[in-house]
Amino acid sequence: RRRPRVERSHGREVSVSYFVPCDPAGASSWSQITALDGVSFSLTFRWSQRAGSWLLDVADAEGVAIRSGLALVAGQPLLRGVIDTRRPAGELVVVDTSGANDVDPGFAEIGGPGARFVLMYVTAAEMAA
């Protein structure tokens, strides 16, 4: 379960970025429903053997595609350039927990406990701050 970071701003709590659970557990593809800024989205993670990388499909809660085939690239805003009023209000970013930022996540390197790469969601409130 994700734990949002909470900070105080002008005497009130403001939720900021948090980890998005995404543990493949050895699977090359899986889907999950995840709430981002209080709105449910369908996230489908797929390993591309040809490209040697993870791809992400984002859809609304009914499964209607918002954007498909987003490459999980470390340190890059994944939703930048996605122009769709249904998209998450914040931003998804793959974070290299080693700090090296020298490669993108490999097949067994994303999500689970102790993984080198994690998916973070930066809330709309944090982006506006």
Secondary structure as the mmCIF struct_conf table of DSSP 4:
data_model
#
loop_
_struct_conf.conf_type_id
_struct_conf.id
_struct_conf.beg_label_comp_id
_struct_conf.beg_label_asym_id
_struct_conf.beg_label_seq_id
_struct_conf.end_label_comp_id
_struct_conf.end_label_asym_id
_struct_conf.end_label_seq_id
STRN STRN1 VAL A 6 SER A 9
TURN_TY1_P TURN_TY1_P1 HIS A 10 GLY A 11
STRN STRN2 ARG A 12 SER A 15
STRN STRN3 TYR A 18 VAL A 20
HELX_LH_PP_P HELX_LH_PP_P1 PRO A 21 PRO A 21
TURN_TY1_P TURN_TY1_P2 ALA A 25 GLY A 26
BEND BEND1 SER A 28 SER A 28
STRN STRN4 SER A 29 LEU A 36
TURN_TY1_P TURN_TY1_P3 ASP A 37 GLY A 38
STRN STRN5 VAL A 39 SER A 48
TURN_TY1_P TURN_TY1_P4 GLN A 49 GLY A 52
STRN STRN6 SER A 53 ASP A 60
TURN_TY1_P TURN_TY1_P5 ALA A 61 GLU A 62
STRN STRN7 ALA A 65 ALA A 71
STRN STRN8 ALA A 74 ALA A 74
TURN_TY1_P TURN_TY1_P6 GLY A 75 GLY A 75
BEND BEND2 GLN A 76 GLN A 76
STRN STRN9 PRO A 77 PRO A 77
TURN_TY1_P TURN_TY1_P7 LEU A 78 GLY A 81
TURN_TY1_P TURN_TY1_P8 THR A 85 ARG A 86
BEND BEND3 ARG A 87 ARG A 87
BEND BEND4 ALA A 89 GLY A 90
STRN STRN10 GLU A 91 ASP A 96
TURN_TY1_P TURN_TY1_P9 THR A 97 SER A 98
BEND BEND5 GLY A 99 GLY A 99
BEND BEND6 VAL A 103 VAL A 103
TURN_TY1_P TURN_TY1_P10 PHE A 107 ALA A 108
BEND BEND7 GLU A 109 GLU A 109
STRN STRN11 ILE A 110 ILE A 110
BEND BEND8 GLY A 111 GLY A 112
TURN_TY1_P TURN_TY1_P11 PRO A 113 GLY A 114
BEND BEND9 ARG A 116 ARG A 116
STRN STRN12 PHE A 117 VAL A 122
HELX_RH_AL_P HELX_RH_AL_P1 ALA A 124 ALA A 128
#
